[in-house]
Amino acid sequence: MVPHSNSFTNFAIWNARSVKARGKSTAICDFVISKQLHFFAVTETWLTNSDRDNRALADIRTTLPNFEFHHSPRLSGKGGGVGVLLHKGFKVSVNREFTFKSFEHIDLMLRSSGSTDLRLVVIYRPPSSARKRETLSTFFNELSTLVEVLCINHQRLLIVGDFNVHVDDPNNVDAQRFLSLLDVANLHNHIKSPTHSSGHTLDLVISRDSDDLVLTSSTDSSLPSDHRSAICGLSFARPLPVKRTVVLRKCKDIDQQDFQKDIQKSQLFTDSLDECGDLADLYNEEMQRLLDQHAPLEEKEFILRPQAPWYSDALRRSKQERRRAERAVYKSGLQIHKDIYKEKCKSYLFLLRQTKEDYFLKKIDYRDQRGLYRMVRTLSSPHASSQILPCHDSPGQLAESFCSFFDEKVKRIRQELDASISEDLSVPVKDRCSSYLTEFHTVSEDELVNIVKGTSNSYCDLDPIPTSLLKKVISQ
C-alpha cells in the first residue's frame, strides 16, 4: 500500500498510448482520485499542442481543478509526447537546458512546503525501428550526458518513464549497459515487476540510493493500456491544499420586508430632487448602502477538490468487484483469475465512461441556449474558466486599452470600406416622415413594475443591487 501520511507524496507513471483516446482522460482522472495521487507522469500522450488536444485537457481540468498539466508534445510525426499531471500546491519551474534526438523528455523542478527541491525528469524513448535513425548508442550517449548533469546538482532526483529497455532480461546486452550506466551514477531502479503485457519491465522509476526517496513501489493494470502503471510512495512532503478566496453576499438571507421598510425610510422618499441625473445618483447610493447593510460583502475561502458528480453507486459496486477480482489474482495467480480481472477492468471503464456521458446528456437537456453554450465551452476549452484580459496595471488602463482597440478597429474598417468603394453610393430619402413624436405620457407605477419584472435577472457590478432582489422588493 502507498503511505498517505502528510510526510509522503503519492506518485505514478504510466504509458497512456494516447490521452486523447475516448475515455482515457476520464480513466486518468478516476485513477488519480482513487489512488490519491499528487502527481502523475504520462508517456506517449499523443498530444500535439493544437486545438485537437482541447477536449482531453478540458476534461482533466473540469474533473481535477486542483491539478495542472505540464506536457511536452512531439514536435513532428504522430504519437509520443510526455507530460505530468501536478497538484497545484507544488511550486513548479520548467528546465529547458537540453534537447535530445533519441528520446523525448520533460524536466521539472518541484518544491513543496517543508521539503528540499525535487527534480523530476520524465523520459520516453521510442522503440527502435527502420525509420528511426537514432540508434541505442546515441540513446546511451545522450542519456549519459543528461545523467551527468543531473547528478552534479544537489536536489533530490527522480527519473521516470518508458525507456523501452528490457531491464528484466539478464542476458540482454542493452539492458546490462543501461543498468551499468545507472550503477556508475549511483542510481537505482525501483520497479522490478513487469510493466508491459509481454512480460518485460519497460517503465522505470529511478532515484539516487543516497536520497532514500522512493519508499514503496507497486504496479497496477486497471488503466486501459498494454502498459501497467507504476505507483510509488515518495519521501517528499505532499503539497498544501489549493485554496481559492471569493467575495460574496448572502442575498438569499435578506428579510425582504425589512429591506423594503428601510427603502421607504431612505432618502429616496425624503429628499425632493427634480433632475433625472440627481435622482439616478441618489438611487444608486441609497440602494448600495442598504445592500451593504443587509448583505455585507464577505470573504469565503474554500479548498479546490476533485469534482466527479457523476460517480454513482453502480460505479462503486463495479469498482468493488474489480478489487475482489484483483485480490483473487494475487492469491492464486491462475490465468482464469487474470482473465476475470481484465474483464472487470474493462467493464468498470466502460461503465465509467457511459455514466459520465449520461450525466452530461441529462444536464444538456435542462439547459437553455446560454447555459448550453457555457457547458460546451467548459467541456471543450481547457481555459474556459480563465479570465483572459490584456495586460494592465489598473482598471482605468484596461478601459483605455479597450477603447483604443475598438476605436482603431472602426477606423480600419472605414478605411477598408472607403478603399473598396469605386462609385458614389446614394440612398433615396423621403422629404418628409409620416410619423411624428409630439408628446411623452407619464409612466404609471404599474407599468414600471411590469417593465422591471419582465427584465432578465442578469446584472453587472455597476448595478446597485441584484436584479432578482429588485424584482422581489418592487412587487411587494
N, C-alpha and C positions, 0 to 999 in steps of 0.2 A: 504493500500500500504506500502511496505517496503521502508524506507528512503534511499536515495542514496547520502547523504552528505558525505564529506570526514571524518566526525567525527563518521560515523557509519559503521558497518560491517554487511553484509547480510549473513545469515546462514540458513541452512535447515537440517532436519533429516528425514530419510526415511528407511522403511524396504523393501529391494530390492527383497528378495526371489530369490537370485542368480544373481550376477553381470555378470556371465558368460553366462547366457541365451541369445539366439540370439536377438540382437537388444538392450539389456539392457544397455550395455556400451555406445552405441550411444545415447540412450534416456537420460542417465545421463549427458553426455557432453552437449547435447542440452538444458537440464534443467538448468545446471549451467550457460550457456551463456545467455539464455533468462531471467533468474531471477537475473543476475548479482551477483551471489553468490561469497563469498570469502572463505568459507569452507562449506563442505557438508558431514555430518556424515551419514554413511550407516550401517544398521544392517542386519544380515543374508546375508552376502556377498557370502557365499558358496565357498570362495576361500580356497585353500588347501596348499598354499605356495610351489607349484610344477610347473613344466613346463606347466601344463594344464591351468594355470592362464594367460599365456603369451599373448594370443590373446586379451583378455579383457583389460589387463593392457596396452598393446601396443596401443590399440585403444584409450584409455584415454590419454596416453602420446602424441600421434600424434595430437589429436584434441586440447588438453589443455597443450601446452608446458610450460605454466607459472604456472602449478599446479604439486603437487606431492602427491602420495597416500600412506598413512601410514595405515597398517592394521594388525590385529591380527587374524589369521585363527584358526579355531577349530582344536585342535591337534589330535583328534580321532573321527571317525564317520563322517557322512555326514551332510551337512547344516551348519548353524551357521556362526560365524565369524563376526567381527566388523571392520570398517575402517573409515578413514577420508580423504577426498579429500581436500587438503590445498593449498592455494595460496603460491607460493614460496617466497613472500615478508614477510611472517611470519618467525620469528626465532623459531624453534621447538626443544623441547627436550622431550624424552620419559621417563616416570616414570614407573619403574618395581618393585615397592615395594611389591605388593600383587599378589597372585593368589587365585582364588575362585573356589569352586566346583559348586555352584548353578547358577552362571551367568558368561558370558564372558564380557570382558571389555578391553578398551584401554585408557590409561591415558597420556595425553599430556599437556605440558606447552607451551603456545603461547605467543609471545612477538611481539608487533607492535610498530612502531615509535610513540613516544609521549604518550604511554599508559603504565599502570601497567600490570603486567603479568596476563594472563587468564589461569586458569586450566580447561581443557576440559576433561571430562570423558564420554565415550560412552559405554553404557551398553546394553547387550541383555540377557534377561532371557528366556530360552526355556520354553514353556508351560509344565505344569505338565503332566506326563504320567506314565503308569505302568513300563516302562523301566527306568525312572529316579528315582534314589534313593534319590536325594536331595529333601527335602520337602520345603514347603513355610516357615516353621520355620527356616530351615537352611538359606534360602534366606534372611529372615529378620535379622537374626543374623549377617550374613556376610555383608549385606548392612549397617547395623548399625555400624559395625566396620569401614567400608570404610568412611561413612559419618562423624564419629567422627574424623578421621584423617584429612579429607578434611577441616572440619570446624575449626580446630585448626590453619591452615595456614591462612595468611593474603591476599593471592592472591584472585582475583575475581574468582568466581566459577560458572561453567556451567556443569550440569549433564544432559545428554540426552540419549534417547534410547527407546527400546521397552521392557517394563517391564512386559507385559502380566498380568497386574492387572487392573481390571475394575473400575478405579477410578471414573467413571461417575455414578456408581450404589451406591446410599446412603445406601442401605441395605446389601451391600456386606461386610462381616466381614473382609476379607483380604484387601479390598480397604481402609476401615476405619483404619486398623492397619498401612497400608502403609502411608496414609495421616497424621496419628498421629506421625509417625516417622519423617516425613518432618517438621511438625509443631514444634516438640521439638527442632529440629536443626535449626529453623528459616529459613527453605527452603520453596519455593513456586513453584507450577506447573503453567505454563502459558498457557498450551493447555487445552481448555475447550470443544471444539467441537469434535465429533467422528473422529477417525483416522483409523478405520477399517470398512470394508464393512458390518460387522454385527451390526454396530451402537455403538460400545464401544470405549472408549478412552484408547488406549494402549501405544501410542508413546508420550512421555512426554519431556518437556523442563523445567528444574528445576534450580533455582538460589536462592541466598540469597535475602531476602526482602531489606536488607540494601544496596545492591550493585547497585540497580537501573540499572541492566544490560540489561534486555530484555525490549525493548521499544514497539515493535509491534509483533503480532503473528497472523498467519492465517494458513489454511490448503489448500492443492491443491491435486486434484485427477487425474491430467493429466499423471502421470507416470504409467507404466504397473505393477500393483501390487494390491493385495487386501487391502493394506495399503495406506492411504493418506500421503503425505509428509507434515511436519510442517515447515513453513517458519517464520523466526524471524528477526527483526532488532535489533542489539545489540549496546549498547553504548560502543563501543570499536573501536579504530582508525583502519581504513582499512589499509591494507598493502601497502607499496610503490610499484610502478610498478617494475617488474623484468626487468633489462636491461642486454644486452649482448654486449660486445665490440669485434669487428672483425677488423683485419688488412687486407687491400686490396689495389689493384692497379686498376686504371681505364685504362686498356689496350685498351679498345674499343675506347677511346678518342684519342689515339695516331695518329698523322698525319704520315701515312706510308711513304710518300715521304720525309718529313723532317727527319724521323728516318733513312731512307736509305741513305740520304745525309750525316748524321752525322757518319754513319758506314763507308762510303767511306773516310771521313776525319780523322777517328780514326787511332790509331797506328797499327791496323790490316793491313793497306795498306802502312803505312810509315815505320814501322820497318821491318828489314830483319832478320828473325830467321830461323835457319836450323833444330834445334832439334824439334821433334814432341811434346815432353812434354812442351817445352817452348811455342810453338805455341798454344797448348791447354790452358795453363795458361793465355796467353795473350788474347785469345778469351773469356774465362770466365770473366776476369777482365773488358775488354772493353765493352762487351755486358751487363754486370751487371751495369756498370757505366752509359751507355746510357739508360738503362731501368729506373734507378733511376732518370735520368734527365727528361725523357719524361713522366714517370708514377710513380712518387714517392709513397712510401708507405703512406697510410692514415688510421687513426683510425676512425671507424664509430660505433656509439652507437645506438642501436635500442631496442625498448621495445618488450618483448615477449608477444604476444597476442594469443587468441584462433584462431584456423585455421579450418574453415569449408567451403572450396571452393565448396563443393557440394550443398550448400544451394541455392535453386532456387526460382524463382517467384511462382512456383506451391506450394512449401512448405510454402511460405509466405502467399499465399491465403488460404491454408488449415489451417494454424495457426489462421488466422483472423476468419475463420468460427468456429473454436473451441472456440475462445474467445466470439463470439456472442452467441454461444450455452451456454457457461458458464454464461454469463450475464442473459440469459433467465431463467436459473435455480435459480439464486439469486433473480430475480424479481418475479417469480411466485411460485417456489417451487413445481411445478407439476411433477408427476412421468414421464409423457411423455417427458418433457423437460430434465429430468435427463437421460432418455434413449437416447435421441438425443445427449446429451453431451458425453455420453460414446462412442457412435458410432463415433463421431467426433474425440475423443481422439484416438481410435483405428485406424481410417482412417489416421490421421496425423502420428502416429508412424509407420504404415506400409509404407506410402509414404516416410517418412524419411529414413527408412532402405533401401527401394528399390532404392531411389535416390542416396544414398551413394554407394550402391553396383554397380549401373550402372556407376557411376563416376569412380570408380577404375577399373572396367572392361574395360572401354574405355582407361584409362591410360596404362593398361597392354597390350592392343592391339598395342600400338605405342612404346613399349619398346623393345630394343634389349636384348640379353641374360644377359648382365651385368646390364642394367637398371632394368630388371625384378628381378634379384637376389636382388638388393638393395631394391626394393619396397617390396618384400616378407619379407626380413629381417626387414624392418621398421614396417610392419604391423603385424609381428608375434613375435617380440622380444621387450620387454619393455625397454631394454637398448641398442637398436640399434645405437643410436646417441652418446652413451658414448664412450669415449676413454679408453679402458681397457689396461693398461700397468703395468708392475711390479713397485713396489715402488722404487724410485730413487731420488737422490739429484742433479744429473747433467746429461746432455746428455751423457757424457763420461761413467759415471757409468752404465747408461741404455744400452749403446752399449756393454760394457764389460759383463753385465749380459746375454744379448742375445748371445754373443759369447760363453760364458761358458756353457749356456744351450745347444746349438747345438753341441758344442764340446763333452760334456758329453753324449749327445744323440747318436752321431755317435759311440763313444767308446762302449756304452752299446749295440748297435745293432751289432757291430763287435764281441763283446764278446759272445752274444747270438748265432750269426751265427757260430762262431768257436766251441761253445759247442755242437751245433746241428749236425755238420758235422762229420760223423763217418768214412768216407773214403776220401782218397785224390781225388780231382777232377782235371782233366786235360782237357784243351781246345786245340783242334788241331789248330795250327797256321801255315800258309803257310810260306815257307822260304823266298819268295820274294813277293813284292807287284807289281801289274801290273800297278798301277797309279803312276805318277811322277809329282812333282811340281818343275819346272825348272826356272820359272821367274814370276815376277809381271808386270802387264801392268798399265800404268798411267790411272787413272780415269779422264774422261773428266768432264768439268763443267756441261754439260747437264745431264750426268749420275748422278752426285752428287745431282743436283737439283731434279731429278726424285726420287732418293732414299729418300731425305728429305721429299718431297711432298707425298710420299707413306707411310710414317710412321704414327702411331697413334697420335692423339692430346694430349694424356696423357703426363704428365710430373711431376717431383718431385721438391722438394726445392733445389736440387743440380743443376738443370738446370739454366743457367744464365738468359734465357728469356723463356716465354711460347712457346711451340712447334707451336701452332696455329699462333702466331705472327711471328715466324721464317719462317713458310711456306709462309706467305704473303709477307715479305720483300725479301725473296730469289728468288721469282718468278718474281719480277719486273725488 
